Amino acid sequence: MKLSKLFKKIVLVLAGNRFIVLQGGTSAGKSYSTLQLLLVMAMRSNKVKLVSIVAETLPHLKRGVYRDFIKILMEQGLYHEANHNKTDFIYRLGGWTFEFFSADNDGKLRGARRDILFVNECNRITWDAFTQLEIRTKEKVFVDFNPVSNFWVHKKLMPMNKGNFSFIKSNYQDNKDHITDEFLIDESIVRSIESRKPVYDEANNLISGDENFWKVYGLGEVGSLEGVVFDNWRKCDEIPSVGKWRSFAIDFGFTNDPTCIVEVVYQSGELWIKEHIYETGLTNEDIIKKLHNIGVRLNDEIICDSAEPKSIATIKRAGFRHVRGVKKGPDSITNGIDILKRFKINIHKDSVNTINEFENYLWVKTKDGEMLNKPIDNFNHAIDPIRYVGMEKIGMDRQVRKGIKRRD
């Protein structure tokens, strides 16, 4: 059995923690190495164990890990048709039983307990589905994924299980024989991946390649979702205390949607953003108290959703003289997005809800996969007030437009 460098990395952490988290680029061998390891464990064991291998849907499972599993068995002379229940996607090897099923099978999610769980491309299933699987697993839990964006592995699984997970980042370079250092994938695949590596000129402008593809699928690092609206932002440690101008903005919510208050500073041709409030259940009186608590002065500019004139009037009567509703106009959402996309945007690292929105705010996609020039109506509670500032402060300001520092 030819074993990759990644296989050896997994073996080194196997005896430790409950969760084995495999984040990696395309052709890194994450699922293949995990299947090899599970088969080796089965052959060396004299115990009876059940292994569940799960993917998003049955078609996804059949053309992915299930096919690879049977391939490995055949290559190693381990496949015997008598051990294979093709109807139920079950294979028995020694005392071990390998079952394959999809995460959209609710009965299986809440079914019998298992010893070992392997969730393939886990970013395609929900946190709730994973939880149902994990709580019924006695021993090890393997998850693998391409890091298209941050999701529940980064936001919930690892933070909730500190000291009990092993994290392995890999890319196509790890899919080499651990002894000979030769690629275990075809050279044409290597060339295809490397052809997308970004190339820059002396001014750091992109000449060729695909930055996000290379980051996610080439290097195995967390990137942006396909179809993400904004890719012109980064996290920052601080925002400037002064700038050419500073505005606060409010998007009103109450029961289901949060009220969001953000601070936007314009300095050196860039936008700097800090989230101050992101809460449900706030009355206008609560909002006024919050404005005072976060240090908004009575003469500070506050731009609000113009659909709430009564709320704006209440805040103005509380002494905030420069509060006003945004002038939206036709196609205000796409126009506001276009304005913001001209800038480098810096978001304070503690603005967790705003960062989450920028990571997940996508263009609407048709059933045929076509991207529309229309964003989803979700992940926009912080983005909307930022957009209000963009439209109100920048949309018609030629001096500001001239000073825009475009993304390198």
C-alpha positions, 0 to 999 in steps of 0.5 A: 500500500502506497502511503502519503506524507499526509497518512503519516501525519494522521498516524502521528496524532491518532493515539491522542484526541477524539477529533481529527480535523483534516483541512486541506486543498484539492488532491491533498489525499485527505479522504483517501488517506483516512480510508487507508488508515481505517482499513489498516486499523481494521486489519490489525484489530481483533475487536468488533467495531462499527465505522460510519462514513458519511457524506452530504448526499448519496450521489456524492457518497457514491462518486467519492469516498465509497468508490475510493474505499472499494478501489483500495480494497481491490488494489490490496486484494482485500475485496470479497463480494460475499462481504459486500452488501451493495444494497445497504452500502455495507462492507465487512472486514474481519470484525469491523463493519463499514457502513456508508450513508448520507447526511440527508438520511434523518433516520440514519443520523439518529440511528444506532451508535458507532465506534468511529465516525468519518464525515467527508467534506463536512462543510457540506452538512449542517452543524445540527446533522454533525451533532446528531452523528457525533453524540452517537460515536464512542471513539474517534471522529474524523472530519475533512473539508476544503476550507472554502470559508470559515464554518462550524468546524472553526466556529464551534467544533474546535473552540468547544473541544480545546485540547481534544482535537488534532488539526492537520492542514494539508495540500497537494504537496502532502500527497507524495509517497512518504518514502520516495517523495514522488507524487501519488497524483497524476502530474497533469493534476499538479500542473492544473493546480499550479497553473492557478497560482497567482502572479503579480507585477512589481506594484503587486497587481495581479497579472494572472492566476486565481488568488482565492482558488490558490489559497483554498485549493492550492495551499489548503488555507481558509478562503472566501465562499464561491460567489461571495459579494465582498473579497476586498476586506481584511481583519485589523487590530484597531481602527483609526481614532481620527480620519477624514470623516467618521460616521455611525450607522444603525440598522433597526431590528427587534424580534428576529433580526438584530439591531446593528450599530457600526462605526465607519471611519474613512482614512487614507482612501480606505474604510475602517469598520467596528461593530458596536451593537448586534442585539435583538429585542432593543427598543428605541430607548435601549438604542439611545442608552447604547449610543451613549454607552459606546461613546457616540457624542450628540454632534456625531453623524448617525445614518439610519435605515430610512424605513424607520422614521419614528425611530429616527425621530425618537433618537433625534429628540434624545439630543443626537442632532445629526441623525438622519435616514439614508437616501436610498433611491432605485437599486440602492442595494446593488449601488451601495455594494458597488460603492463599497467594493471600490475600497479596501475595507478593514474590519476590527477583529472583535467585530465577529458578527460583521466578519461572519456576514462578510464571509457569508454574504453571497450573490444569488445563484440560480438552479443552473449555477448562474450568479445573479447581480443580486445578493442573498437576503441574509447575512446583511444586518451589519452590512446594510448600515455600512452600505448606508454610509457608503451611499450617503457619504461616498456615492455623490462625493467626487473628492472621496471617489478620487481618493479611493485606495483600491485593493492591491 
